[in-house]
Amino acid sequence: MNVWGHMDAKVPEGTHSELNPPASPCYAPPPWTYMGARILNVVCRAEHSEALHRWVPPPLELAREDGLFVLFFLRVPGIPELGKHYHSTESGILIPARTADGHVRGSTFALMIVDNDVALAGGREIWGYPKKLGSVRFEESESRVSAAAHHMSYRDGEGAVLFGADVELDGSGEHLGSIVSGLEPRLLRRVIPDPYAPVAQSVDLLKIVHLPGKQYDSRSGRGRAYVAHSAERLDELGAIETLGATFRVCDFTLPYAQRIS
């Protein structure tokens, strides 16, 4: 018997009892295989480098003091584990980060905007990605990529833009490859709220290591990046200098995280 006086229900075979709700989960358990992912990383420098500190969750620390950050955009044509009709577009702001002892270096997300409830729920619940539901524009031509993240209209009344970039893929950003690769792994603080009080039930510091797969295209370029005034206070970064961009089309796998002790 459970506390309500009823017999405990058995979880049907074929369901994932670790997911909530087990008989109708929002997402499949990892690993997730991203097929033909289209990834734009726009490398930027903030005028007010000190503003980046507020976006790095303790006990992580900012890994650079020169104001460098990256606008990240991802268009996902498919993830087989999530069903044949799945697709999503995601975006975020990556900040170089490290553990307090300096032994682990990578990047953390200041925030993310996604257009899909599966990506939202799975990202937050499993890995602690700071995702919000919104709309993400990701447009490509033969030599250009234009992308932007927007609020949902119920957040600000108009679905205003948060950040974006327009990039010309002219090969001028090849020198940025080491900066972008240095953003791996992702370092995230995953907080589970307590349902009974305004405290955390658990806090984990996680390392997410993407597993590379086949690469179909790799180009670079230059362009313009921008952040807008919003409740997120991104405009505190000041003027944005765009150092260049990298664009890839590839497969990769997102596995379970590793706990950082």
Residue pairs with C-beta under 8 A, 6 or more apart in sequence:
1 7
1 8
2 8
11 17
11 22
11 23
12 23
15 22
15 23
15 25
16 22
16 25
16 28
16 29
18 29
19 25
19 26
19 27
19 29
20 125
26 117
26 118
26 121
26 122
27 82
27 118
27 121
27 122
27 126
28 81
28 82
30 126
30 254
30 255
30 256
31 81
31 211
31 253
31 254
31 255
31 256
32 79
32 81
32 82
32 122
32 253
32 254
33 79
33 80
33 81
33 213
33 251
33 252
33 253
34 76
34 79
34 251
34 252
34 253
34 254
35 77
35 78
35 79
35 80
35 251
36 77
36 78
36 216
36 249
36 250
36 251
37 74
37 75
37 76
37 77
37 248
37 249
37 250
37 251
37 252
38 74
38 75
38 77
38 138
38 140
38 247
38 248
38 249
39 72
39 73
39 74
39 247
39 248
39 249
39 250
40 71
40 72
40 73
40 74
40 138
40 145
40 147
40 165
40 167
40 245
40 246
40 247
41 70
41 71
41 72
41 73
41 94
41 176
41 180
41 183
41 245
41 246
41 247
42 70
42 71
42 72
42 73
42 165
42 167
42 223
42 225
42 242
42 244
42 245
43 68
43 70
43 173
43 176
43 179
43 180
43 242
43 243
43 244
43 245
43 246
44 68
44 69
44 70
44 71
44 225
44 240
44 241
44 242
44 243
45 66
45 67
45 68
45 69
45 240
45 241
45 243
46 52
46 67
46 68
46 69
46 237
46 238
46 240
47 67
47 237
47 238
47 239
47 240
47 241
48 67
48 236
48 237
48 238
49 65
49 66
49 67
51 236
51 237
51 238
52 62
52 67
52 69
52 95
52 110
52 237
53 62
54 236
55 93
55 95
55 108
55 110
55 111
56 62
56 95
56 97
56 108
56 110
57 108
57 188
57 189
58 189
59 99
59 100
59 189
59 205
60 97
60 98
60 99
60 100
60 108
60 187
60 189
60 205
61 97
61 98
61 99
61 100
62 95
62 96
62 97
62 98
63 96
63 97
63 98
63 105
63 107
64 96
67 237
68 96
68 179
68 243
69 93
69 94
69 95
69 96
69 110
69 237
70 93
70 94
70 95
70 107
70 179
70 180
70 183
71 91
71 92
71 93
71 94
71 163
71 164
71 165
71 225
72 90
72 91
72 92
72 93
72 94
72 109
73 89
73 90
73 91
73 136
73 138
73 145
73 147
73 149
73 165
74 89
74 90
74 91
75 88
75 89
75 138
76 86
76 87
76 88
76 89
76 90
76 119
77 87
78 84
78 86
78 87
79 86
82 118
86 116
86 118
87 116
88 114
88 115
88 116
88 118
88 119
89 114
89 115
89 116
89 136
89 137
89 138
90 112
90 113
90 114
90 115
90 116
90 119
90 131
90 136
91 112
91 113
91 114
91 136
91 147
91 148
91 149
91 163
92 109
92 110
92 111
92 112
92 113
92 129
92 149
93 109
93 110
93 111
93 163
93 234
94 107
94 108
94 109
94 110
94 183
95 107
95 108
95 109
95 110
96 105
96 106
96 107
96 182
96 183
97 105
97 106
97 107
97 108
97 187
98 104
98 105
98 106
98 187
99 105
99 187
99 205
99 260
104 185
104 187
104 207
104 260
105 182
106 182
106 183
106 184
106 185
106 186
106 187
106 207
107 182
107 183
107 184
107 186
107 187
108 186
108 187
108 188
108 189
109 129
109 130
109 186
109 188
110 130
111 130
111 132
111 232
112 123
112 129
112 130
112 131
112 132
113 131
113 132
113 133
113 134
113 135
113 136
113 149
113 150
113 151
113 162
114 120
114 123
114 131
114 132
114 133
114 134
114 136
115 133
115 134
115 135
115 136
117 133
119 131
120 131
120 132
120 133
123 129
123 131
124 130
124 131
126 256
126 257
127 186
127 188
127 190
127 206
127 208
127 254
127 257
128 188
128 189
128 190
128 191
128 204
128 206
128 257
129 188
130 188
133 152
134 149
134 150
134 151
134 152
134 155
134 159
134 162
135 149
135 150
135 152
135 159
136 147
136 148
136 149
136 150
137 146
137 147
137 148
137 149
137 150
137 164
138 145
138 146
138 147
139 145
139 146
139 147
143 168
143 169
143 170
144 166
144 167
144 168
144 169
145 165
145 166
145 167
145 169
145 245
145 247
146 164
146 165
146 166
146 167
147 164
147 165
148 161
148 162
148 163
148 164
148 165
149 161
149 162
149 163
149 164
150 159
150 160
150 161
150 162
151 158
151 159
151 160
151 162
151 230
152 159
153 159
155 231
156 230
156 231
160 228
160 230
161 228
162 227
162 228
162 230
162 232
162 234
163 225
163 226
163 227
163 228
163 234
164 225
164 226
165 223
165 224
165 225
165 226
165 242
165 245
166 223
166 224
167 221
167 222
167 223
167 245
167 247
168 221
168 222
168 223
169 219
169 220
169 221
169 245
169 247
170 221
170 222
171 219
171 220
171 221
172 220
172 221
172 222
172 244
173 220
173 221
173 222
173 243
173 244
173 245
173 246
174 220
175 244
176 220
176 243
176 244
176 245
176 246
177 220
177 246
180 246
184 209
184 210
185 207
185 208
185 209
185 210
186 207
186 208
186 210
187 205
187 206
187 207
187 208
187 260
188 205
188 206
188 208
188 257
189 203
189 204
189 205
189 206
190 203
190 204
190 205
190 206
190 257
191 200
191 202
191 203
192 200
192 201
192 202
192 203
193 199
193 200
193 201
194 200
194 201
195 201
204 259
205 259
205 260
206 257
206 258
206 259
206 260
207 257
207 258
207 259
207 260
208 254
208 255
208 257
208 258
209 255
209 258
210 252
210 253
210 254
211 252
211 253
211 254
211 255
212 250
212 252
213 250
213 251
213 252
213 253
214 250
214 251
215 248
215 249
215 250
215 251
216 249
216 250
217 247
217 248
217 249
217 250
218 246
218 247
218 248
218 249
219 246
219 247
219 248
220 244
220 245
220 246
220 247
221 244
221 245
221 247
222 242
222 244
222 245
223 242
223 244
223 245
224 242
225 240
225 242
226 240
227 234
227 235
227 237
227 240
228 234
228 235
229 235
